Structures are given as C-alpha cells and as structure tokens.
Amino acid sequence: MEIRRLELLRELADRGSITAVAKATMRTPSAVSQQLKILEREAGIPLTERVGRGIVLTSAGRALAQTAADVATAIEKAEALWNDFRESPRGEVTMTIFPTGGEMLLPGLFHSINRLAGLKLHCNDQDSVLEDVANLTADFDIVVSDSPHVLPSWTERGLAVVPLMRESLDVALPEDHPLGRKAALTPADLIDETWIGVPPGLPFDRILRRIEAANGAPANVAQRLTDNSIVEAVVAAGHGIAILPRFTARDRENGLITRPLKGVPSSRLISALLRPDRAERPSVRAVVKALVDEAQRFEREHTA
C-alpha cells in the first residue's frame, strides 16, 4: 500500500471529513476521495461508509488508520536516529498553548530555544473554549493543554502525553471579603456566595460543580467569563468570587486575594500533547525537553 494514501486515511480519522483533509493537505476533495477509493481497492474491504451527508471510517478503516500512525512513527524514529548522528536538532516547530500556560512558560521557554542554533519555534495561544483541544494535534507539533488528569480520549487516539506540572486552583475574593480572614476555604464556607464563573465544561467550572455537589445546592453564578484578567477585575470590584489558577492570579496587586480550597480536588494538570510520529522528530524532542525543564523551574520558584 502507498504510504501517502495511508496518511490520508489517518488524516480522515483525525479530522472527520474529506473537506477538512483536503484543506489540510492542499488537495481538492475529489482528489482525496479518489486516493481513498484506490486505497480501499488495495485493501479489498470497505474502509469508509456514508453516514448522512458525510463519511466515517469502518472498523477496518480505523484499524488501518492506526497502522498508518504506526508507520509514520517508525519513519520518524528512523529519521530521528539518523539526524542524531548527523547534526543537532534544527528546523521549525509549531506549538499552541492556552493563555495562562503561555504566561507561565513562554518567557523562559523562548530564552531556552534562542540558545539552540538552527531551531525556530512558532507559537500561538489557543481558544480557551475549544471542545477538544487534542484536535489541534493535527495542525501543531505540540499542544499544551490543561485538564484535571490525562484524559482517556488522548490515549485512545494514540497521542503522546508529556505531563509538565500540576497547578492548584484557588478561590479568588475581593481584598476586603470576610472569608479572607481564613487561611483556607471549604465548600461549606462558599454556599451563599455569588460566583463569577466560566463557560460550562471548562476546567474551572468542574471545580464549581464539585463545590455544588459537596454542598448539595446549586451555586449562584452571576456571570460566565473566559478571560482571567476580566474575572480578576470583576472579583476585585466586589461583584463575586471565582476559581483562579494559583500561579498567575494577581492577588494583592489589583484588589483581590486568593485562598486554597479544601475538601474537593482543585487542581489542573498541564501537559504537552503530540502525535507520536511528531514526538520522534529531534527538533520537537528538543522543544519538549526545554518545555519540561521550564515547567520544573517555574514550579520550583513558585512553590518554594
């Protein structure tokens, strides 16, 4: 079987539509469909089936798509081994990161990458309301994500997952709030409070759901905002309390304070997600190592 056709099948598994595959591979949809039909004839069994107005992979198609991922990984391993003999990591690497993760890690990471001659890192900050950030691994070499833990869907998709750090999520209060007299807060302390929340399903909202479950009562959510800096300003102005990340919340600088939350799990895991073949490229490995080192340095400095 032609490796390039196998790669198209893998792209279809990741991206979900012929149109998306065509756009990503700079082909026309008809050219993609033609190549997949040829691959299907070579395989001798149906690899796709029509559902509504689109197509999905059959069980055989999904198995062959995984084989394509294995082949790509093996090729990258071979090339990485050869490149290790030839030269230092070089080339371009793309990465996307959520905003507060970028605030913590990018300044130091850029210093490290600038010391690696021939290596260029291109970054952007991802939309915090994406349904499944792992989908970005189709378009970026490295995707830095936050989540409660390593999600089963990541391992089911065969992604390489590199844990970077775990960050506590604290309760943010106006500076003069009566609860500020306590060193730590429990769900019971918060039962009558007004909340400045985030859109449902985001990591901070999951903490609020746990508080509701512990109290046996719904939280009073006045607003739902995605930008942490706006949340900080609204909390500091006395309009409610919020869940904010410990390392980037600007407590005592703009009229708010933070307190640890006890009694329910309240932290997030920050991880790098990669396609397994891209994880074998020397240039990507070098960036991931620098990212791990920077996360460890940042965590040491902010937990001492």
C-alpha atoms as a printed R data frame, in Angstrom:
    type eleno elety resid chain resno       x      y      z
1   ATOM     1    CA   MET     A     1   0.000  0.000  0.000
2   ATOM     2    CA   GLU     A     2   1.117  3.533 -0.782
3   ATOM     3    CA   ILE     A     3   2.223  5.348  2.394
4   ATOM     4    CA   ARG     A     4   0.787  8.650  1.188
5   ATOM     5    CA   ARG     A     5  -2.666  7.085  0.830
6   ATOM     6    CA   LEU     A     6  -2.395  5.591  4.297
7   ATOM     7    CA   GLU     A     7  -1.579  9.060  5.602
8   ATOM     8    CA   LEU     A     8  -4.756 10.445  4.011
9   ATOM     9    CA   LEU     A     9  -6.764  7.764  5.811
10  ATOM    10    CA   ARG     A    10  -5.129  8.762  9.074
11  ATOM    11    CA   GLU     A    11  -5.951 12.415  8.417
12  ATOM    12    CA   LEU     A    12  -9.581 11.442  7.829
13  ATOM    13    CA   ALA     A    13  -9.605  9.632 11.188
14  ATOM    14    CA   ASP     A    14  -8.253 12.753 12.912
15  ATOM    15    CA   ARG     A    15 -10.148 15.467 11.049
16  ATOM    16    CA   GLY     A    16 -13.504 13.793 10.415
17  ATOM    17    CA   SER     A    17 -14.306 14.956  6.879
18  ATOM    18    CA   ILE     A    18 -12.981 14.815  3.321
19  ATOM    19    CA   THR     A    19 -13.185 18.617  3.114
20  ATOM    20    CA   ALA     A    20 -11.012 19.077  6.219
21  ATOM    21    CA   VAL     A    21  -8.451 16.564  4.901
22  ATOM    22    CA   ALA     A    22  -8.350 18.309  1.526
23  ATOM    23    CA   LYS     A    23  -7.767 21.687  3.157
24  ATOM    24    CA   ALA     A    24  -5.014 20.352  5.440
25  ATOM    25    CA   THR     A    25  -3.173 18.506  2.656
26  ATOM    26    CA   MET     A    26  -3.712 21.190 -0.024
27  ATOM    27    CA   ARG     A    27  -5.659 18.862 -2.318
28  ATOM    28    CA   THR     A    28  -9.140 19.045 -3.770
29  ATOM    29    CA   PRO     A    29 -11.854 16.972 -2.055
30  ATOM    30    CA   SER     A    30 -12.268 14.908 -5.225
31  ATOM    31    CA   ALA     A    31  -8.530 14.104 -5.275
32  ATOM    32    CA   VAL     A    32  -8.690 12.944 -1.651
33  ATOM    33    CA   SER     A    33 -11.759 10.804 -2.377
34  ATOM    34    CA   GLN     A    34 -10.044  9.268 -5.390
35  ATOM    35    CA   GLN     A    35  -6.950  8.323 -3.392
36  ATOM    36    CA   LEU     A    36  -9.066  6.782 -0.634
37  ATOM    37    CA   LYS     A    37 -11.009  4.735 -3.198
38  ATOM    38    CA   ILE     A    38  -7.720  3.415 -4.593
39  ATOM    39    CA   LEU     A    39  -6.597  2.500 -1.071
40  ATOM    40    CA   GLU     A    40  -9.918  0.745 -0.477
41  ATOM    41    CA   ARG     A    41  -9.436 -1.329 -3.658
42  ATOM    42    CA   GLU     A    42  -5.911 -2.231 -2.495
43  ATOM    43    CA   ALA     A    43  -7.236 -3.276  0.907
44  ATOM    44    CA   GLY     A    44 -10.034 -5.343 -0.592
45  ATOM    45    CA   ILE     A    45 -12.574 -4.308  2.091
46  ATOM    46    CA   PRO     A    46 -14.629 -1.154  2.770
47  ATOM    47    CA   LEU     A    47 -12.649  1.414  4.748
48  ATOM    48    CA   THR     A    48 -15.331  4.118  4.839
49  ATOM    49    CA   GLU     A    49 -19.107  4.246  4.930
50  ATOM    50    CA   ARG     A    50 -21.568  7.021  4.289
51  ATOM    51    CA   VAL     A    51 -23.462  8.453  7.251
52  ATOM    52    CA   GLY     A    52 -25.896 11.227  6.373
53  ATOM    53    CA   ARG     A    53 -24.084 13.654  4.095
54  ATOM    54    CA   GLY     A    54 -20.605 12.667  5.254
55  ATOM    55    CA   ILE     A    55 -18.443  9.556  5.613
56  ATOM    56    CA   VAL     A    56 -16.924  7.793  8.609
57  ATOM    57    CA   LEU     A    57 -14.325  5.058  8.922
58  ATOM    58    CA   THR     A    58 -15.395  1.457  9.250
59  ATOM    59    CA   SER     A    59 -13.768 -0.702 11.931
60  ATOM    60    CA   ALA     A    60 -11.312 -1.891  9.269
61  ATOM    61    CA   GLY     A    61 -10.668  1.721  8.269
62  ATOM    62    CA   ARG     A    62  -9.932  2.720 11.863
63  ATOM    63    CA   ALA     A    63  -7.531 -0.210 12.228
64  ATOM    64    CA   LEU     A    64  -5.724  0.730  9.029
65  ATOM    65    CA   ALA     A    65  -5.587  4.388 10.113
66  ATOM    66    CA   GLN     A    66  -3.839  3.290 13.314
67  ATOM    67    CA   THR     A    67  -1.406  1.293 11.173
68  ATOM    68    CA   ALA     A    68  -0.716  4.485  9.222
69  ATOM    69    CA   ALA     A    69   0.106  6.238 12.505
70  ATOM    70    CA   ASP     A    70   2.440  3.380 13.461
71  ATOM    71    CA   VAL     A    71   4.179  3.573 10.077
72  ATOM    72    CA   ALA     A    72   4.619  7.354 10.387
73  ATOM    73    CA   THR     A    73   6.041  6.934 13.886
74  ATOM    74    CA   ALA     A    74   8.501  4.270 12.699
75  ATOM    75    CA   ILE     A    75   9.660  6.511  9.849
76  ATOM    76    CA   GLU     A    76  10.164  9.462 12.202
77  ATOM    77    CA   LYS     A    77  12.119  7.256 14.633
78  ATOM    78    CA   ALA     A    78  14.425  6.145 11.823
79  ATOM    79    CA   GLU     A    79  14.926  9.713 10.614
80  ATOM    80    CA   ALA     A    80  15.481 10.937 14.179
81  ATOM    81    CA   LEU     A    81  18.141  8.288 14.760
82  ATOM    82    CA   TRP     A    82  19.895  9.296 11.575
83  ATOM    83    CA   ASN     A    83  19.640 13.009 12.371
84  ATOM    84    CA   ASP     A    84  21.129 12.371 15.810
85  ATOM    85    CA   PHE     A    85  24.198 11.043 14.059
86  ATOM    86    CA   ARG     A    86  24.332 13.914 11.581
87  ATOM    87    CA   GLU     A    87  23.539 17.132 13.377
88  ATOM    88    CA   SER     A    88  21.939 18.972 16.274
89  ATOM    89    CA   PRO     A    89  18.158 19.495 16.204
90  ATOM    90    CA   ARG     A    90  17.182 22.170 13.711
91  ATOM    91    CA   GLY     A    91  14.196 23.330 11.714
92  ATOM    92    CA   GLU     A    92  10.798 24.763 12.622
93  ATOM    93    CA   VAL     A    93   8.432 23.568 15.360
94  ATOM    94    CA   THR     A    94   4.861 24.768 15.865
95  ATOM    95    CA   MET     A    95   3.189 24.940 19.269
96  ATOM    96    CA   THR     A    96  -0.103 26.188 20.675
97  ATOM    97    CA   ILE     A    97  -0.722 26.881 24.355
98  ATOM    98    CA   PHE     A    98  -3.609 28.154 26.492
99  ATOM    99    CA   PRO     A    99  -3.231 31.766 27.701
100 ATOM   100    CA   THR     A   100  -2.249 31.312 31.370
101 ATOM   101    CA   GLY     A   101   0.048 28.438 30.400
102 ATOM   102    CA   GLY     A   102   1.763 30.791 27.980
103 ATOM   103    CA   GLU     A   103   2.039 33.437 30.687
104 ATOM   104    CA   MET     A   104   3.866 30.958 32.925
105 ATOM   105    CA   LEU     A   105   6.033 29.068 30.466
106 ATOM   106    CA   LEU     A   106   6.701 31.033 27.286
107 ATOM   107    CA   PRO     A   107   9.076 33.748 28.582
108 ATOM   108    CA   GLY     A   108  11.586 31.223 29.935
109 ATOM   109    CA   LEU     A   109  11.000 28.754 27.099
110 ATOM   110    CA   PHE     A   110  11.870 31.372 24.488
111 ATOM   111    CA   HIS     A   111  15.184 32.015 26.263
112 ATOM   112    CA   SER     A   112  15.993 28.292 26.075
113 ATOM   113    CA   ILE     A   113  15.026 27.947 22.410
114 ATOM   114    CA   ASN     A   114  17.036 31.033 21.453
115 ATOM   115    CA   ARG     A   115  20.135 29.208 22.698
116 ATOM   116    CA   LEU     A   116  19.538 26.332 20.243
117 ATOM   117    CA   ALA     A   117  21.083 27.392 16.946
118 ATOM   118    CA   GLY     A   118  19.063 26.458 13.884
119 ATOM   119    CA   LEU     A   119  15.840 25.768 15.803
120 ATOM   120    CA   LYS     A   120  12.804 28.032 15.301
121 ATOM   121    CA   LEU     A   121   9.678 27.829 17.480
122 ATOM   122    CA   HIS     A   122   6.377 29.311 16.258
123 ATOM   123    CA   CYS     A   123   3.718 29.713 18.990
124 ATOM   124    CA   ASN     A   124   0.161 30.880 19.282
125 ATOM   125    CA   ASP     A   125  -2.357 30.963 22.123
126 ATOM   126    CA   GLN     A   126  -5.373 28.720 21.651
127 ATOM   127    CA   ASP     A   127  -9.047 29.491 22.173
128 ATOM   128    CA   SER     A   128  -9.902 28.553 25.768
129 ATOM   129    CA   VAL     A   129 -13.423 27.402 24.839
130 ATOM   130    CA   LEU     A   130 -12.400 24.692 22.377
131 ATOM   131    CA   GLU     A   131 -14.404 21.495 22.838
132 ATOM   132    CA   ASP     A   132 -11.475 19.111 22.392
133 ATOM   133    CA   VAL     A   133  -8.055 20.702 22.386
134 ATOM   134    CA   ALA     A   134  -6.494 17.378 21.324
135 ATOM   135    CA   ASN     A   135  -7.879 18.022 17.833
136 ATOM   136    CA   LEU     A   136  -5.201 20.707 17.482
137 ATOM   137    CA   THR     A   137  -2.505 17.995 17.331
138 ATOM   138    CA   ALA     A   138  -3.438 17.607 13.667
139 ATOM   139    CA   ASP     A   139  -2.223 21.159 12.988
140 ATOM   140    CA   PHE     A   140   0.516 21.770 15.594
141 ATOM   141    CA   ASP     A   141   3.592 19.768 16.570
142 ATOM   142    CA   ILE     A   142   2.988 20.454 20.283
143 ATOM   143    CA   VAL     A   143  -0.301 21.292 22.014
144 ATOM   144    CA   VAL     A   144  -0.038 22.458 25.644
145 ATOM   145    CA   SER     A   145  -3.322 21.792 27.440
146 ATOM   146    CA   ASP     A   146  -4.811 21.916 30.929
147 ATOM   147    CA   SER     A   147  -7.131 19.215 32.263
148 ATOM   148    CA   PRO     A   148  -7.996 17.500 35.554
149 ATOM   149    CA   HIS     A   149  -5.885 14.472 34.549
150 ATOM   150    CA   VAL     A   150  -4.687 12.580 31.468
151 ATOM   151    CA   LEU     A   151  -7.926 12.075 29.537
152 ATOM   152    CA   PRO     A   152  -8.801  8.567 28.265
153 ATOM   153    CA   SER     A   153  -9.608 10.040 24.835
154 ATOM   154    CA   TRP     A   154  -5.981 11.143 24.475
155 ATOM   155    CA   THR     A   155  -4.610  7.639 24.980
156 ATOM   156    CA   GLU     A   156  -7.383  6.145 22.827
157 ATOM   157    CA   ARG     A   157  -6.232  8.383 19.988
158 ATOM   158    CA   GLY     A   158  -2.646  7.197 20.481
159 ATOM   159    CA   LEU     A   159  -1.320 10.649 21.384
160 ATOM   160    CA   ALA     A   160   1.959 11.083 23.209
161 ATOM   161    CA   VAL     A   161   1.251 12.871 26.521
162 ATOM   162    CA   VAL     A   162   4.051 14.590 28.458
163 ATOM   163    CA   PRO     A   163   2.939 15.871 31.906
164 ATOM   164    CA   LEU     A   164   4.576 19.223 32.653
165 ATOM   165    CA   MET     A   165   3.260 20.408 36.033
166 ATOM   166    CA   ARG     A   166   0.243 20.402 38.343
167 ATOM   167    CA   GLU     A   167  -1.178 23.748 39.461
168 ATOM   168    CA   SER     A   168  -3.618 24.372 42.307
169 ATOM   169    CA   LEU     A   169  -6.821 26.268 41.591
170 ATOM   170    CA   ASP     A   170  -7.734 28.675 44.385
171 ATOM   171    CA   VAL     A   171 -10.722 30.759 45.429
172 ATOM   172    CA   ALA     A   172 -10.307 34.427 44.486
173 ATOM   173    CA   LEU     A   173 -12.003 37.016 46.720
174 ATOM   174    CA   PRO     A   174 -12.221 40.802 46.913
175 ATOM   175    CA   GLU     A   175  -9.454 42.034 49.185
176 ATOM   176    CA   ASP     A   176 -11.847 43.087 51.959
177 ATOM   177    CA   HIS     A   177 -14.038 39.950 51.850
178 ATOM   178    CA   PRO     A   178 -14.768 38.446 55.321
179 ATOM   179    CA   LEU     A   179 -13.617 34.991 54.131
180 ATOM   180    CA   GLY     A   180 -10.161 36.480 53.642
181 ATOM   181    CA   ARG     A   181  -9.611 36.043 57.367
182 ATOM   182    CA   LYS     A   182  -9.460 32.271 56.842
183 ATOM   183    CA   ALA     A   183  -6.244 30.548 55.719
184 ATOM   184    CA   ALA     A   184  -8.184 28.032 53.587
185 ATOM   185    CA   LEU     A   185 -11.796 27.620 52.486
186 ATOM   186    CA   THR     A   186 -14.187 24.653 52.300
187 ATOM   187    CA   PRO     A   187 -17.296 24.228 50.132
188 ATOM   188    CA   ALA     A   188 -19.444 24.962 53.197
189 ATOM   189    CA   ASP     A   189 -17.776 28.385 53.519
190 ATOM   190    CA   LEU     A   190 -18.869 29.257 49.992
191 ATOM   191    CA   ILE     A   191 -22.500 28.125 49.961
192 ATOM   192    CA   ASP     A   192 -24.071 31.607 49.988
193 ATOM   193    CA   GLU     A   193 -21.540 33.341 47.733
194 ATOM   194    CA   THR     A   194 -22.086 34.882 44.302
195 ATOM   195    CA   TRP     A   195 -19.768 33.420 41.672
196 ATOM   196    CA   ILE     A   196 -18.057 34.774 38.596
197 ATOM   197    CA   GLY     A   197 -17.821 31.552 36.612
198 ATOM   198    CA   VAL     A   198 -16.525 30.317 33.273
199 ATOM   199    CA   PRO     A   199 -18.428 28.638 30.429
200 ATOM   200    CA   PRO     A   200 -19.686 25.139 31.354
201 ATOM   201    CA   GLY     A   201 -17.221 22.304 30.777
202 ATOM   202    CA   LEU     A   202 -14.025 24.284 31.228
203 ATOM   203    CA   PRO     A   203 -11.608 23.098 33.958
204 ATOM   204    CA   PHE     A   204 -12.523 25.853 36.444
205 ATOM   205    CA   ASP     A   205 -16.229 25.090 36.028
206 ATOM   206    CA   ARG     A   206 -15.607 21.459 37.013
207 ATOM   207    CA   ILE     A   207 -14.305 22.695 40.379
208 ATOM   208    CA   LEU     A   208 -17.506 24.711 40.865
209 ATOM   209    CA   ARG     A   209 -19.568 21.600 40.063
210 ATOM   210    CA   ARG     A   210 -17.682 19.733 42.806
211 ATOM   211    CA   ILE     A   211 -18.418 22.532 45.276
212 ATOM   212    CA   GLU     A   212 -22.114 22.282 44.355
213 ATOM   213    CA   ALA     A   213 -22.049 18.507 44.860
214 ATOM   214    CA   ALA     A   214 -20.352 18.848 48.249
215 ATOM   215    CA   ASN     A   215 -22.908 21.444 49.375
216 ATOM   216    CA   GLY     A   216 -25.913 19.693 47.842
217 ATOM   217    CA   ALA     A   217 -27.045 23.019 46.397
218 ATOM   218    CA   PRO     A   218 -26.505 24.915 43.119
219 ATOM   219    CA   ALA     A   219 -24.047 27.796 43.070
220 ATOM   220    CA   ASN     A   220 -25.272 31.312 42.346
221 ATOM   221    CA   VAL     A   221 -23.352 32.131 39.162
222 ATOM   222    CA   ALA     A   222 -23.840 35.783 38.225
223 ATOM   223    CA   GLN     A   223 -21.564 35.874 35.160
224 ATOM   224    CA   ARG     A   224 -19.599 33.439 32.990
225 ATOM   225    CA   LEU     A   225 -16.396 34.880 31.509
226 ATOM   226    CA   THR     A   226 -13.434 33.236 29.769
227 ATOM   227    CA   ASP     A   227 -10.682 35.850 30.183
228 ATOM   228    CA   ASN     A   228  -8.986 35.536 33.583
229 ATOM   229    CA   SER     A   229  -7.918 39.176 33.621
230 ATOM   230    CA   ILE     A   230 -11.567 40.243 33.277
231 ATOM   231    CA   VAL     A   231 -12.570 37.792 36.014
232 ATOM   232    CA   GLU     A   232  -9.877 39.259 38.292
233 ATOM   233    CA   ALA     A   233 -11.128 42.809 37.699
234 ATOM   234    CA   VAL     A   234 -14.763 41.848 38.327
235 ATOM   235    CA   VAL     A   235 -13.878 39.983 41.541
236 ATOM   236    CA   ALA     A   236 -11.668 42.829 42.767
237 ATOM   237    CA   ALA     A   237 -14.591 45.231 42.202
238 ATOM   238    CA   GLY     A   238 -16.714 43.162 44.600
239 ATOM   239    CA   HIS     A   239 -19.140 41.528 42.164
240 ATOM   240    CA   GLY     A   240 -18.455 37.953 43.268
241 ATOM   241    CA   ILE     A   241 -15.818 35.314 43.887
242 ATOM   242    CA   ALA     A   242 -14.148 32.962 41.404
243 ATOM   243    CA   ILE     A   243 -11.861 29.982 40.834
244 ATOM   244    CA   LEU     A   244  -8.481 31.118 39.502
245 ATOM   245    CA   PRO     A   245  -5.092 29.450 38.931
246 ATOM   246    CA   ARG     A   246  -2.638 29.923 41.787
247 ATOM   247    CA   PHE     A   247   0.482 30.838 39.838
248 ATOM   248    CA   THR     A   248  -0.981 33.563 37.590
249 ATOM   249    CA   ALA     A   249  -3.760 35.155 39.678
250 ATOM   250    CA   ARG     A   250  -2.560 38.659 40.556
251 ATOM   251    CA   ASP     A   251  -3.535 38.583 44.220
252 ATOM   252    CA   ARG     A   252  -2.715 41.640 46.323
253 ATOM   253    CA   GLU     A   253  -1.797 43.582 43.185
254 ATOM   254    CA   ASN     A   254  -5.228 44.614 41.920
255 ATOM   255    CA   GLY     A   255  -7.619 44.375 44.860
256 ATOM   256    CA   LEU     A   256  -8.143 40.636 45.165
257 ATOM   257    CA   ILE     A   257  -6.777 37.847 47.357
258 ATOM   258    CA   THR     A   258  -6.720 34.062 46.908
259 ATOM   259    CA   ARG     A   259  -7.264 31.219 49.361
260 ATOM   260    CA   PRO     A   260  -6.681 27.454 48.911
261 ATOM   261    CA   LEU     A   261  -9.773 25.275 48.570
262 ATOM   262    CA   LYS     A   262 -10.004 22.255 50.865
263 ATOM   263    CA   GLY     A   263 -12.403 19.310 50.742
264 ATOM   264    CA   VAL     A   264 -12.666 18.868 46.977
265 ATOM   265    CA   PRO     A   265  -9.955 18.215 44.358
266 ATOM   266    CA   SER     A   266  -8.957 21.604 42.960
267 ATOM   267    CA   SER     A   267  -6.009 21.474 40.615
268 ATOM   268    CA   ARG     A   268  -5.218 21.125 36.944
269 ATOM   269    CA   LEU     A   269  -2.633 19.057 35.102
270 ATOM   270    CA   ILE     A   270  -0.693 20.917 32.420
271 ATOM   271    CA   SER     A   271   0.502 18.582 29.664
272 ATOM   272    CA   ALA     A   272   2.040 18.595 26.203
273 ATOM   273    CA   LEU     A   273   0.112 16.568 23.610
274 ATOM   274    CA   LEU     A   274   1.733 15.335 20.402
275 ATOM   275    CA   ARG     A   275   1.134 12.932 17.576
276 ATOM   276    CA   PRO     A   276   3.535 10.044 18.219
277 ATOM   277    CA   ASP     A   277   5.372 10.460 14.913
278 ATOM   278    CA   ARG     A   278   5.991 14.161 15.515
279 ATOM   279    CA   ALA     A   279   7.196 13.340 19.030
280 ATOM   280    CA   GLU     A   280  10.126 11.454 17.439
281 ATOM   281    CA   ARG     A   281  11.479 14.433 15.482
282 ATOM   282    CA   PRO     A   282  14.730 15.708 17.054
283 ATOM   283    CA   SER     A   283  13.579 19.328 16.804
284 ATOM   284    CA   VAL     A   284  10.285 18.567 18.553
285 ATOM   285    CA   ARG     A   285  12.039 16.483 21.210
286 ATOM   286    CA   ALA     A   286  14.351 19.417 21.908
287 ATOM   287    CA   VAL     A   287  11.414 21.803 22.397
288 ATOM   288    CA   VAL     A   288   9.562 19.335 24.626
289 ATOM   289    CA   LYS     A   289  12.674 18.894 26.787
290 ATOM   290    CA   ALA     A   290  13.026 22.681 27.102
291 ATOM   291    CA   LEU     A   291   9.318 22.890 27.971
292 ATOM   292    CA   VAL     A   292   9.666 20.226 30.701
293 ATOM   293    CA   ASP     A   293  12.740 21.978 32.127
294 ATOM   294    CA   GLU     A   294  10.983 25.355 32.171
295 ATOM   295    CA   ALA     A   295   7.863 23.924 33.839
296 ATOM   296    CA   GLN     A   296  10.001 22.333 36.550
297 ATOM   297    CA   ARG     A   297  11.940 25.574 37.077
298 ATOM   298    CA   PHE     A   298   8.763 27.663 37.247
299 ATOM   299    CA   GLU     A   299   7.091 25.263 39.689
300 ATOM   300    CA   ARG     A   300  10.157 25.222 41.974
301 ATOM   301    CA   GLU     A   301  10.329 29.009 42.065
302 ATOM   302    CA   HIS     A   302   6.632 29.446 42.814
303 ATOM   303    CA   THR     A   303   6.212 26.724 45.435
304 ATOM   304    CA   ALA     A   304   9.345 27.450 47.473
